[in-house]
Amino acid sequence: MSRNKELAQKLKEHECYQRPIIAFKLTDEEPQNAECYGDDMSFLCAIVAEVYEGRKPLYITNKNIICGGAVYSGLGQRPVVKEEFDMGMEGTTIGLNCAYASRQVFRRVNQQIKHFYKHHRYMIIGALEDMDDYDMVMITADANKIMRLCKVYTWATGELTHGLTGTAWCANSFPLMYRDGGLTYNMGDPPSRVLMNLDGGEMFGFVHRNTLELIVENFKNISDGNVM
């Protein structure tokens, strides 16, 4: 059994996660053990949802992403003409029933996100047990299970877990992992929750590859909450 499959199995057996544990890997070499996403285009969170539904590891480039997920996930933005950019901004990003009240608000949000500037050609996405390697994993579960994930990390390291919310799922998640490592959590945003079909109590937990083994080995050591 591969180590990744063993880690996934231990996590599922101990915490009874209902969804697959999703792994992400950036690379500049064209992947050999994953399916090319081809010329299809979608939102990054919608592509991840395909893995929830049983799709085997796939790889994408920034040309496959029609949203800001390419920037935040480490692929970099594909070339976009001004007319296409303005259409996206006014149609789904800025205004009533959209993500932000104004372009000024949108800029303010982006000023608060931890930026990284090294971009890669490909991202591989798949269930952890099916992946050869990974940079981070995403665990989607109810609030109690994500709390336990955070508690294990703090129990073992003494470091508090910092979450980010209020903006897009991808912006909440990837930059913190690339810059700080460790573990983070967030609630996503309305579009990502709809596209990934989350129920009202589910949240996202992201764990860096350098932290996952520590998490798996220490679940058994944290409090069960019974202090009487």
C-alpha positions in Angstrom: 0.0 0.0 0.0 1.4 3.4 -0.9 1.9 5.9 1.9 -0.6 8.3 0.5 -3.3 5.6 0.4 -2.3 4.6 4.0 -2.7 8.2 5.2 -6.1 8.6 3.5 -7.3 5.3 5.0 -6.2 6.2 8.5 -7.9 9.6 8.3 -11.1 8.1 7.0 -11.2 5.3 9.5 -10.4 7.6 12.5 -12.6 10.6 11.6 -15.2 9.0 9.3 -14.9 11.6 6.6 -17.7 11.2 4.1 -16.0 13.0 1.2 -12.7 12.1 -0.5 -9.6 13.9 0.8 -8.5 16.0 -2.2 -4.8 16.5 -2.9 -3.2 19.2 -5.0 0.2 19.2 -6.6 1.9 22.0 -8.7 4.5 21.0 -11.2 6.3 22.4 -14.3 6.7 18.9 -15.9 3.7 17.5 -17.7 2.1 14.8 -15.5 2.3 11.2 -16.6 -0.1 9.5 -14.2 -3.1 11.9 -14.5 -5.7 12.7 -17.1 -5.3 15.9 -19.1 -8.4 18.2 -18.7 -8.0 19.0 -22.3 -9.5 22.2 -23.7 -12.5 22.3 -21.3 -12.9 25.4 -19.2 -14.6 25.7 -15.8 -14.3 27.2 -12.3 -11.5 25.7 -10.2 -14.0 24.7 -7.5 -16.2 23.0 -10.0 -13.2 21.0 -11.3 -12.5 19.9 -7.7 -16.2 18.8 -7.4 -15.6 16.4 -10.3 -13.0 14.6 -8.1 -15.6 14.5 -5.2 -17.8 12.7 -7.7 -15.2 10.0 -8.4 -13.1 11.3 -11.2 -9.5 10.0 -11.1 -6.5 12.4 -10.9 -6.5 15.1 -13.6 -4.3 17.9 -14.4 -5.1 21.5 -15.5 -3.3 24.6 -16.7 -4.4 28.2 -16.3 -6.1 27.9 -19.7 -8.7 25.7 -18.1 -9.8 28.1 -15.4 -12.3 30.9 -16.1 -12.1 32.5 -12.7 -9.4 33.9 -10.3 -8.7 30.4 -9.0 -5.7 30.1 -11.4 -4.0 33.0 -9.8 -4.6 32.0 -6.2 -3.8 28.3 -6.8 -0.4 29.0 -8.2 -1.0 28.6 -12.0 -1.0 32.3 -12.8 -3.7 34.1 -14.9 -4.2 33.2 -18.5 -4.1 36.1 -20.9 -7.5 38.0 -20.9 -8.5 40.9 -23.1 -10.0 43.9 -21.4 -13.5 43.2 -22.7 -13.6 39.7 -21.2 -12.2 41.0 -17.9 -14.8 43.8 -17.7 -17.6 41.3 -18.5 -16.5 39.0 -15.7 -16.1 41.8 -13.3 -19.5 43.3 -13.9 -21.4 40.1 -14.5 -20.3 38.0 -11.4 -17.8 39.9 -9.3 -19.0 43.5 -8.7 -22.4 44.8 -7.7 -25.7 43.5 -6.2 -25.9 39.8 -5.8 -22.3 39.5 -6.7 -19.1 39.0 -4.7 -18.2 42.6 -3.8 -19.9 46.0 -3.6 -17.4 47.8 -5.8 -14.0 47.5 -7.5 -12.6 49.5 -4.6 -13.8 46.8 -2.2 -12.4 44.1 -4.5 -9.0 45.8 -4.4 -9.1 46.1 -0.6 -9.8 42.4 -0.3 -6.9 41.5 -2.6 -4.6 43.7 -0.5 -5.3 41.5 2.5 -4.5 38.2 0.7 -1.0 36.7 1.1 0.5 36.8 -2.4 3.1 34.5 -3.9 4.7 35.1 -7.3 6.1 31.7 -8.4 3.7 30.2 -10.9 3.7 26.7 -12.3 2.5 25.2 -15.6 0.3 22.4 -14.2 -1.8 21.5 -11.2 -2.7 17.9 -10.5 -5.9 17.3 -8.5 -7.1 14.0 -7.2 -8.1 11.9 -4.2 -5.1 11.5 -1.9 -5.0 7.8 -2.2 -4.7 8.0 -6.0 -1.9 10.6 -6.0 1.8 10.0 -6.4 2.7 13.2 -4.6 1.0 16.3 -3.2 1.7 19.8 -1.9 -1.4 20.0 0.3 -4.7 18.2 1.0 -8.2 19.5 1.5 -10.5 17.9 4.0 -14.2 18.8 3.7 -16.3 17.9 6.8 -18.6 19.3 9.4 -17.5 22.0 11.8 -16.8 19.5 14.6 -14.4 17.5 12.5 -12.6 20.6 11.2 -12.3 21.8 14.8 -10.6 18.4 15.7 -8.2 18.8 12.8 -7.2 22.3 14.1 -6.9 21.0 17.7 -4.6 18.2 16.7 -2.3 20.7 15.0 -2.2 23.0 18.0 -1.9 20.1 20.5 1.3 18.9 18.7 2.9 22.1 17.7 1.7 24.9 20.0 0.8 26.9 17.0 -2.7 28.4 16.7 -4.6 27.7 13.4 -5.6 30.8 11.4 -8.6 30.7 9.1 -9.7 33.2 6.5 -13.1 33.9 5.1 -15.2 36.5 3.3 -13.8 36.0 -0.1 -13.5 33.2 -2.7 -12.7 29.6 -1.6 -9.5 29.6 -3.6 -8.3 32.9 -2.2 -9.1 31.8 1.3 -7.2 28.6 0.9 -4.1 28.3 -1.4 -2.1 31.5 -0.6 -2.0 30.7 3.1 -0.7 27.2 2.5 2.0 28.3 0.0 3.2 31.1 2.2 2.9 29.7 5.7 2.4 25.9 5.4 0.8 24.3 8.5 -3.0 24.2 8.5 -5.8 26.5 7.7 -9.6 26.4 7.5 -12.4 28.4 5.8 -16.1 28.3 4.9 -15.7 29.0 1.2 -18.1 31.4 -0.4 -21.6 31.1 -2.0 -20.4 30.0 -5.5 -17.9 27.4 -4.3 -20.4 25.9 -1.8 -23.0 25.6 -4.5 -20.6 24.2 -7.1 -19.2 21.7 -4.6 -22.6 20.9 -3.3 -21.8 21.5 0.4 -24.4 21.2 3.0 -25.0 23.9 5.6 -22.6 22.5 8.2 -19.6 21.6 6.1 -16.3 23.5 6.0 -12.9 23.2 4.4 -9.6 22.3 6.1 -6.3 22.6 4.2 -3.2 20.7 5.5 0.3 21.2 4.1 2.2 18.1 3.1 4.8 18.8 5.9 2.0 18.7 8.5 -0.2 15.8 7.4 1.8 12.9 8.9 1.8 14.8 12.2 -1.9 15.2 12.1 -2.6 11.6 11.3 -0.4 10.3 14.1 -1.8 12.6 16.8 -5.6 12.4 16.5 -5.6 9.7 19.2 -3.9 12.2 21.6 -6.4 15.0 21.8 -9.2 15.5 24.3 -12.6 14.0 23.6 -14.2 16.9 25.4 -15.2 15.0 28.5 -13.8 17.1 31.3 -16.0 15.7 34.1 
